[in-house]
Amino acid sequence: MVPRRRWHRMTPHSATERQIAASDPSASVWVSASAGTGKTRVLTDRVLRLLLSGSAPDQILCLTFTRAAAAEMANRLHGDLSNWVVLDDSGLRQALLGLTGRVPTEEEMEQARRLFAIVLDSPGGLKIQTIHAFCESLLSRFPLESDIPPHFSVIDERTSTELLREARDQVLTRAREDVALAKSLQHLTAQVSEDRFSAVAQELTTERARLERLFGRFDGSWSALSTVIAEILGLEADEDETTIIEAACDLNETEAAALRQVADAMMHGGKTDQRHGEIIASWIDANESRPELLSAYMSAFFTAEGSTRARLIHKNALERANDDAGQVLAEEASRLEIIGSKMKAAQTAADTMALLRLGYALVNTYGGVKHGRALLDYDDLITFARQLLSRPGIAPWILYKLDGGLDHVLVDEAQDTNEEQWRVIAALTDEFFSGQGARERRRTVFAVGDAKQSIYSFQRADPQLFAEWRSHFATRAGDASEDWRPLELVHSYRSTPPVLSLVDEVFRSSEAKAGLVFDGVEVDHIPHRVGQSGLVQLWPVDAPDDAEDPGVWEPPLAQHHDVTPSVRLAQRIASTIGDWLQRGEVLESRARKIQPGDIMILVQRRAGFIDEMVRALKQLDIPVAGTDRMILTEQLPVMDLISLGRFANLPDDDLSLAEVLKSPLFGFDDDDLFNIAWNRKAQSLWAALLERRHTAPAYDVAARTLQEFREAAERSAPYEFFASVLGPAGGRRKLAARLGAEANDPIDEFLALCLQYERLHAPSLEGFLHWVETAETEIKRDLELGRNEVRVLTVHGAKGLQAPIVFLPDTCRTARDSNGIRWIQHGSDEQSIPLWPARRDREGEKAREVRNADRIAQDQESRRLLYVALTRAEDRLYIGGFEGGRGRAAGCWYDLIAGPMQEIGRPADGDDGSGVQELRGDQIKPPDRRATSDAHAPIDVPLPSWVQCPAPAEPSPPSPLVPSKPEGPEPPVRSPMGPDDGARFRRGRLIHRLLELLPELEPGDRPAAAMQLVSNPQYELKPEARQEIIDVTLAVLNDSEFAPLFGPNSQAEVAIAGVEGEFVISGQIDRLLVTDESVLIIDYKSDRPAPDTVDGVPRSYLQQLAVYRATLGKIYPSRPIRCALLWTDGPDLMEIDSALLSACVP
């Protein structure tokens, strides 16, 4: 049973009154809204009431956290406004009464009916957008004032990472000449790995707004910055590790003598004292080399962990020493402890300064790379907007122009708004409370959020800012005598009483609620859904099984399948869901059977458990939507497409071809692949397939299709190539048939990536494949698409979502320590100063204090994340956990939940001793979530027949048909790279060039001119190769049958245009001879190997000659037209039969 709570304090009527007060357009309001309390409804109602009160749509700016939230809010508003148009008077009066809390006037009802048209007619419509979208529009409006290119583009994270790598490489190159930068780089590379270096470089760019303010504050003075960092760490300005060590080694004679006497006594003691005595004596006697021996010297006083040894000298040695021996060693240990602490502080300072020098160069270079290409990333949008709105001499004019267009600013998810974004909002609304606005009318600020749900610290969000900026706006409104209302919404419309009871109990203790609430406020929810069925279950933790010792001499003959705790838990969850679906378990509050789309499984991190959970669900054929994020290059359909691209670029890549053949694109099994690959000796797999294509129909189809793909890859951009493979070639259908409908998501994202690459780079298949594979492109998937599938996602990804049934299986881990940059507030202006020890063993005391504070903040955010996870559940909540080999972490979610569940829960019904605890609420009222129709019911509409048919040919081409660029597949060119290092490739090019130039010269002048051309050093030809090229070229020119083609009456590069059937022809003939008796056409083919016979000539070449022949036939209808191909690779001159050409006219 659900424990008795203090729910009587607030009634549904009083909750509605608070929502009405929050949406009052006459006051500035700051709303703290717990999970499920209807904050989106309040935000929407406020916009409606602003419109109803006469505010123009373009005078309202609503800032949301995500584009999805903006779209949802816009849809709600348009839905309400459109409903007002069609409601009768009674229905509209009731709707406005619920919105405003009072009976509307006739004028208000008439205004309500006009609002939909007013919004539609307003330029740009309602301004509901993310803060980044608003800043982008602001910068687009004032680019010159912002000092950015007017044609700037916004890049995504993938492109930003690519540009960052480019900037990093430029900085590393510059370090060869910049001595200071080189020293900093040398220092860093000696302390961190390559991966850690890349992560730190990424963090530097993320924090560049802070870094820019830091560098601006010190105006490029590295010495001043170094002094401040030293002061924070407790060092003098001129102290570094070297000076500290030198000072530590400078003992006076009295101190040295006393330590030497103790060391002599220790060398007569036990083994430990002897060893330590020798170390001390050696260091005392070393004099000049003491600095090098200091680390060994300190080991005599401290353990490997850095703590002072429990006994510095033992009894036997102590009896031989002076009475003050123990005191001498203790004083020296104290001195060395201070020295060690200062050394670590100096190491932290050195690491930080080296990082800042690198950061300065990296941030500036990264900015330069973007500026040179007119690019901005998402952080730039905020930074440049903030600078624009605060720039002296310009900001007042910008605000004046904006002042004429904004009266009301609304902020959604205020707890996730970071400091930079708040500064933009503050600058926008500063005039609201100054009394100097552009119009004499009330102007308001509205913010809604929940500090308990602030979980985006990696985006620099801080729950303290929620309270700080509330105070800021309260002060501004108070100074201007404006109406200011801080309100709290705690009446939950989402979850049932059992779920809310657990949430309140979990966060009742002061330790658990630290970081969730401030000013002594309790975590207390008032359930609206009293009387609805609800259930919370806590399952026992799955722990590792005790492994059996196989014995030293037992042979490894049996195969053991160890099932890990995480796999067992995933299987249990999948089995539970499968059982519900099989026996038709009913959701009582909805009065229907449970469906897959009702279930959400939440984890803390994507690594590990998500894959096991998805696998367990698929094994039971339970529909599952996959994960909320995916690494694109790790998805099977994308891996198959990449392999196809590799093969198309390099047919001799046997592994890629084998992957393609076994993929769903061709469906070869192991036997098929073996039959082709076996006994092929030195042949490539592609050559073997071509040779054995006639041994099986599937082999012939594969060879023909792959050849077409190769030809398409040569002439197509990446998007065009892969789109043709997936579309007309049926690739998408084949991949989805084997891998399921979820294969469509990565395929769509892959095609989108093709287009993105072509926007930023010259289209190249090889370049695209390299671009894709060198970065882990992470794709965020929208799982809220109404599909009837189980959703498995992280708690961060579930923010803003909810589900009737929620599983929390990942509860036994805690947040990991961060090794990133730590920021500390310093000085009267509390400027942020970074501290960065490269490793834990170089961490000074102050840096350790900051790390511990950060750890506390991480733990607090982890508890806020738990709050978000628990409050996603509407009806049922199931909590489990799995342990690793070290057990579960102290302070984990499971422990936070288990204690309260012991207090308010009881053993589950029918519990057989498994230890399941539950908290249950019975259905005693009519179902409140009864749907009028099945939202998840599939819509079975047959596809029309034309969907599976190719698109009909257009009646006329959008551009003229160019015969030299046929629409059909064209054979691939000879590779300039090969065993002859491209000699054959260059030879063909030279012969083509000679055949163009020499016919214009007298026959006697041709050999000398040819020798002059081929002797150019750039061709790197030996004398015999030069002569061979000249000889074969002149042989073609002097051929008795075709000599007239190269004679004085022939023409080169003859343009031709005409109409052939439905086609408009536009082309250029390489060589043409028109005589009274006939017309002779010759077309050069370079870079391609010549076939042995006419039968081997590609059809596209025949079509090209056929088009030329047909067009010239209309000009010279009475003369025979002969056509030939000149293969410069030979060279070989090949005449084509007229009958064959007649059959190839398109």
Secondary structure, 3 states (H helix, E strand, C coil): CCCCCCHHHCCHHHHHHHHHHHCCCCCEEEEEECCCCCHHHHHHHHHHHHHHCCCCHHHEEEEECCHHHHHHHHHHHHHHHHHHHHCCHHHHHHHHHHHHCCCCCHHHHHHHHHHHHHHHHCCCCCEEEEHHHHHHHHHHHCHHHHCCCCCCEECCHHHHHHHHHHHHHHHHHHCCCCHHHHHHHHHHHCCCCHHHHHHHHHHHHHCHHHHHHHHHHHCCCHHHHHHHHHHHCCCCCCCCHHHHHHHHCCCCHHHHHHHHHHHHHHCCCCHHHHHHHHHHHHHHHHHHHHHHHHHHHHCCCECCCCCECCCCCCHHHHHHCCCCHHHHHHHHHHHHHHHHHHHHHHHHHHHHHHHHHHHHHHHHHHHHHHHHCCEECHHHHHHHHHHHHHCCCCHHHHHHHHHCCCCEEEECCHHHCCHHHHHHHHHHHHHHHCCCCCCCCCCEEEEEECHHHCCCHHHCCCHHHHHHHHHHHHHHHHHCCCCEEEEEECEECCCCHHHHHHHHHHCCCHHHHECCECCCCCCCCEECCCCCCEEEEECCCECCCCCCCCCCCCCCCCCCCCCCHHHHHHHHHHHHHHHHHHHCCEECCCCEECCHHHEEEEECCCCCHHHHHHHHHHHCCCCEEEECEEEHHHCHHHHHHHHHHHHHHCCCCHHHHHHHHHCCCCCCCHHHHHHHHCCCCCCCHHHHHHHCHHHCHHHHHHHHHHHHHHHHHHHCCHHHHHHHHHCCCCHHHHHHHHHCHHHHHHHHHHHHHHHHHHHHCCCCHHHHHHHHHCCCCEEECCCCCCCCCEEEEECCCCCCCCEEEEEECCCCCCCCCCCCCEEEEECCCCEEEEECCCCHHHCCHHHHHHHHHHHHHHHHHHHHHHHHHHCCEEEEEEECCECECCECCCCCHHHHHHHHHHHHCEECCCCCCCCCEEEEECCCCCCCCCCCCCCCCCCCCCCCHHHHCCCCCCCCCCCCECCCCCCCCCCCCCCCCCCCCCHHHHHHHHHHHHHHHHHHCCHHHHHHHHHHHHCCHHHCCCHHHHHHHHHHHHHHHCCCCCHHHHCCCCEEEEEEEEEECCEEEEEEEEEEEECCCCEEEEEEECCCCCCCCHHHCCHHHHHHHHHHHHHHHHHCCCCCEEEEEEECCCCEEEEECHHHHHCCCC
